[in-house]
């Protein structure tokens, strides 16, 4: 396209020390057809050759590429990318994401446009796949299937967020006070103010962080962080930024430092605050117990349509969810979670 014409789509990508992934990402995006786009790489003070390589690629691409620099922090990087974008439609992507379908972006933009005439506040996200050769292991199939559900806590930045600029102006910007999970918080604001649309294409993301850190410790810490964020107690995790290291510094995740610090922080609360924390944690865990039923659907192959659960989840929603949706259910979940936390802490200390 003539680069002086306003593009149809602005792709905003935060980067930090991604010198090995910039060129492959841009090459993959070059294979998208039927949509005029621009790419904004928002760098967070990389110490490697990320910016240099990106600027070397500028003249080789079928779309305009803008590289902007600023302080590290994904929320701020994303917001600066929006400021530099020219299109009325924004797509937020991760650098380790790719599309197999060369018409994925065209299909996504068309699907979003079809939803807009109804006057809805709507944003789109792609069906999630993990980049394994052959079939993905069971846990990753579960995470991918869960990402297609329209339930709180199921939508994350690795799915790509497709949103009109005017809607983003209403629910944004990204929260720069958060050292992590800024995409999850934005996703829930979309859900409160409008609705999510599952786009008719899939996005493939790399499992590199899970493989480097270990699936169980990473997801254990993610679950703790999601709960603390939900009950507005993220400040209890000291050194929160260190819980999500940049990809170039990723290594086996050790839970002990985080769990010990969290245990001490909870112990520093007065008795009433501790009771409220565990009570609210119980309510959060009880509200997410549906994931057990959904996992059984994935294991048994009971999911027949993407974005919907199977028979087990249907039965859970219809019967068990109503049975435990009360103070007794919250108390039972709080007790079980407290026991799980103490046992996990003991195991982490033994392995310390």
C-alpha positions, -999 to +999 in steps of 0.1 A: +000+000+000+012+036-004+027+043+030+013+078+032-023+065+032-039+059+066-039+021+072-070+001+081-053-016+110-026-006+135-007-035+151+008-025+184+035-048+198+055-043+230+091-056+229+120-059+253+152-078+244+136-098+216+164-096+190+159-132+180+122-128+174+117-094+157+126-105+121+106-138+122+076-120+137+076-093+110+082-118+082+052-138+094+030-107+096+041-099+060+022-129+048-011-115+059-033-106+029-063-084+021-058-058+049-038-026+049-018-024+081+010-007+099+031-021+128+043-002+158+070-018+178+071-002+212+104-009+228+110-008+266+147+002+267+161-031+253+197-037+260+202-060+230+199-054+193+161-054+192+157-018+180+186-020+155+173-052+139+137-038+137+149-006+119+170-027+095+138-045+085+118-013+077+127-012+040+120-049+034+083-050+046+051-045+026+038-023+054+051+007+073+069-001+105+074+024+133+098+018+162+093+039+193+114+038+224+107+045+261+108+031+296+103-005+303+068-015+314+043-032+291+014-009+301+033+022+292+047+006+260+013-003+248-001+032+255+027+048+237+021+025+208-016+036+206-004+072+206+017+065+175-009+045+157-029+060+128-057+035+122-092+035+136-088-002+145-061-014+169-046-049+173-025-056+203-001-086+198+027-103+215+060-107+197+059-146+200+025-148+183+018-158+147-011-166+123-012-197+101-041-184+081-029-156+057-065-141+059-067-141+097-065-104+101-089-098+072-114-121+088-109-105+122-115-070+110-145-080+090-160-099+120-155-068+142-170-045+116-201-067+113-207-064+151-204-026+151-235-015+132-256-029+161-241-001+182-224-026+205-192-020+224-173-050+212-137-062+211-123-093+194-099-120+204-086-149+185-089-186+193-056-196+210-032-224+200+002-233+214+031-238+191+039-275+195+048-298+167+019-322+164-008-323+191-003-301+221+000-317+256-032-319+276-027-289+298-021-266+268-052-280+251-071-271+282-057-235+283-065-231+246-100-243+250-106-222+281-094-190+262-123-194+238-149-192+266-166-159+274-161-161+311-142-138+335-105-145+337-104-164+305-092-137+281-055-127+280-031-107+258-016-137+241-049-141+222-045-107+206-069-078+213-087-063+183-105-031+193-117+001+177-099+032+189-130+049+202-139+019+224-103+017+237-105+054+246-135+046+268-121+016+286-083+024+284-056+032+287-036+002+300-029+006+337+007+016+340+007+011+378+006-027+372+039-044+367+021-073+351-014-085+340-023-051+325-039-071+296-060-091+319-074-060+337-082-044+303-099-076+292-122-075+322-130-038+316-141-048+280-163-074+296-179-050+320-184-022+295-192-042+263-186-078+252-159-100+237-162-115+202-144-147+194-129-140+160-131-166+131-094-174+131-068-187+155-035-173+168-005-195+177+016-185+207+049-199+219+049-220+251+085-208+257+078-193+291+060-223+304+088-246+291+116-224+306+100-218+340+080-250+344+043-253+338+033-262+373+052-234+392+043-207+366+006-216+367+006-219+405+020-184+407-004-171+381-033-185+401-021-168+432-016-135+414-050-137+397-067-142+431-047-113+447-056-091+418-093-100+421-094-092+459-072-061+454-043-074+475-015-075+449+006-053+472+011-084+494+036-098+469+069-080+474+090-076+444+060-082+421+079-073+390+104-102+396+075-127+394+073-122+356+108-118+343+115-107+308+118-135+283+156-131+278+161-136+316+136-165+320+148-195+339+133-222+361+108-205+384+114-210+421+082-205+441+097-205+475+107-167+476+073-156+466+053-180+488+075-172+519+071-135+513+034-138+508+030-159+539+049-133+559+029-104+544-004-122+553+009-128+588+015-091+592-022-083+587-044-079+617-068-108+625-098-091+609-079-084+577-067-120+575-102-133+579-115-110+551-086-120+528-093-157+532-130-152+530-127-132+497-102-158+484-127-185+491-154-167+472-130-162+442-119-199+442-155-211+445-165-189+416-138-206+395-145-242+404-162-246+370-127-250+356-126-285+371-157-295+352-144-279+320-111-298+324-131-330+325-148-320+292-114-314+276-101-348+289-131-367+277-134-349+243-168-336+253-163-301+237-182-302+204-181-265+196-153-240+202-162-214+228-186-236+246-182-262+273-194-298+271-218-319+291-199-318+324-196-280+325-233-278+315-243-300+344-220-281+368-235-247+358-270-261+361-268-279+394-235-278+414-227-241+408-261-232+423-256-255+452-223-240+464-231-204+456-236-193+492-216-185+523-211-222+531-195-228+497-172-198+502-162-210+536-154-245+523-134-231+494-115-208+518-106-236+541-094-258+512-074-230+497-058-222+530-048-258+533-035-259+497-014-228+504+002-242+535+010-275+519+024-258+488+045-236+510+058-266+529+067-284+496+084-253+483+105-250+514+115-287+513+127-282+477+143-249+485 
